[in-house]
Amino acid sequence: MELTQAHRDALQDILLWRRDVRHFLPDPVPQDVLDRLRKAMDFAPSVGNARPWRVLHVKSTKRRNAVIQNFEAENAKAAKLYQDDQRAAYNALKLAGLREAPVHLAIFTETEPDAGHGLGRQTMPEMLNYSTVAAIHTLWLAARAENLGVGWVSILDPKAVAQALDAVPNWQLTGYLCIGKAASDDDTPLLHRNAWQANAMTKWQEI
Ligand SMILES: Cc1cc2nc3c(=O)[nH]c(=O)nc-3n(C[C@H](O)[C@H](O)[C@H](O)COP(=O)(O)O)c2cc1C
């Protein structure tokens, strides 16, 4: 299929307007939209075509609360690693929209999948995790095309979260995602706007 300038323009808009979202509206996400996000992950690349990502859609209030409590405890610990003004700046950041987001997805990587027969991961076993990250990013872009925001929450104890969600023992937490309609649109990362970390161009050199 030969793609056109219209495709490139549409992709550019999706890339420009994709954000990590921490402020969500409570509107529910319709099941057909969730089905399309799941299908988007089916298109993601993976090492040896192993497709090691395993998704838990966390609906139970008890389990969601366990994740929220874990985030709050880990975030408080993380704040203590900073001093003075930087700690105040850290504490002023909103680093997850777990309470408001209508959808929580816990995305795990199966560490010993039969699929793929080990192809491509003998020398770099971390490729399984990277494959899951590729699937998450595919979902992230597909969600933006559905006018939904995604927030990646990494300030969590992965083992405690796996336990709270009764995950299979050889599943490793790769990402915990909040999904829903964003409270506002932005073409600039919030951490840039908040003066925590300015955007920089990709470092790229010819050698
Ligand atoms: C692997 C990964 C983990 C992240 N974890 C968090 C997190 O725990 N909390 C948060 O607020 N943002 C998190 N982010 C979002 C980044 O802060 C964000 O991508 C970056 O500031 C650039 O902003 P943008 O995604 O809106 O372009 C994470 C992003 C990635 C890729």
The ligand as an SDF file (V2000), in Angstrom:
LIG
                    3D

 31 33  0  0  0  0  0  0  0  0999 V2000
    8.3660    4.4090   30.4550 C   0  0  0  0  0  0  0  0  0  0  0  0
    7.6410    5.6580   30.8660 C   0  0  0  0  0  0  0  0  0  0  0  0
    7.2610    5.8190   32.1810 C   0  0  0  0  0  0  0  0  0  0  0  0
    6.6060    6.9890   32.5880 C   0  0  0  0  0  0  0  0  0  0  0  0
    6.1890    7.1350   33.8930 N   0  0  0  0  0  0  0  0  0  0  0  0
    5.5170    8.2430   34.2700 C   0  0  0  0  0  0  0  0  0  0  0  0
    5.0140    8.3970   35.6000 C   0  0  0  0  0  0  0  0  0  0  0  0
    5.1180    7.5310   36.4610 O   0  0  0  0  0  0  0  0  0  0  0  0
    4.3560    9.5470   35.8990 N   0  0  0  0  0  0  0  0  0  0  0  0
    4.2100   10.5480   34.9730 C   0  0  0  0  0  0  0  0  0  0  0  0
    3.6180   11.5930   35.3150 O   0  0  0  0  0  0  0  0  0  0  0  0
    4.6610   10.4310   33.7120 N   0  0  0  0  0  0  0  0  0  0  0  0
    5.2960    9.2900   33.3480 C   0  0  0  0  0  0  0  0  0  0  0  0
    5.7270    9.1560   32.0470 N   0  0  0  0  0  0  0  0  0  0  0  0
    5.4410   10.2270   31.0690 C   0  0  0  0  0  0  0  0  0  0  0  0
    6.6260   11.1050   30.7880 C   0  0  0  0  0  0  0  0  0  0  0  0
    6.8430   11.9980   31.8570 O   0  0  0  0  0  0  0  0  0  0  0  0
    6.3260   11.8670   29.4990 C   0  0  0  0  0  0  0  0  0  0  0  0
    6.2540   10.9590   28.4530 O   0  0  0  0  0  0  0  0  0  0  0  0
    7.3570   12.9420   29.1700 C   0  0  0  0  0  0  0  0  0  0  0  0
    7.3790   13.9230   30.1610 O   0  0  0  0  0  0  0  0  0  0  0  0
    7.0770   13.6160   27.8180 C   0  0  0  0  0  0  0  0  0  0  0  0
    5.7510   14.0980   27.7960 O   0  0  0  0  0  0  0  0  0  0  0  0
    4.7010   13.6260   26.6960 P   0  0  0  0  0  0  0  0  0  0  0  0
    4.5580   12.1050   26.8180 O   0  0  0  0  0  0  0  0  0  0  0  0
    3.4390   14.3360   27.0280 O   0  0  0  0  0  0  0  0  0  0  0  0
    5.2680   13.9830   25.3680 O   0  0  0  0  0  0  0  0  0  0  0  0
    6.3580    8.0100   31.6460 C   0  0  0  0  0  0  0  0  0  0  0  0
    6.7320    7.8110   30.3000 C   0  0  0  0  0  0  0  0  0  0  0  0
    7.3510    6.6610   29.9190 C   0  0  0  0  0  0  0  0  0  0  0  0
    7.7200    6.4620   28.4640 C   0  0  0  0  0  0  0  0  0  0  0  0
  1  2  1  0
  2  3  1  0
  2 30  2  0
  3  4  2  0
  4  5  1  0
  4 28  1  0
  5  6  2  0
  6  7  1  0
  6 13  1  0
  7  8  2  0
  7  9  1  0
  9 10  1  0
 10 11  2  0
 10 12  1  0
 12 13  2  0
 13 14  1  0
 14 15  1  0
 14 28  1  0
 15 16  1  0
 16 17  1  0
 16 18  1  0
 18 19  1  0
 18 20  1  0
 20 21  1  0
 20 22  1  0
 22 23  1  0
 23 24  1  0
 24 25  2  0
 24 26  1  0
 24 27  1  0
 28 29  2  0
 29 30  1  0
 30 31  1  0
M  END
$$$$
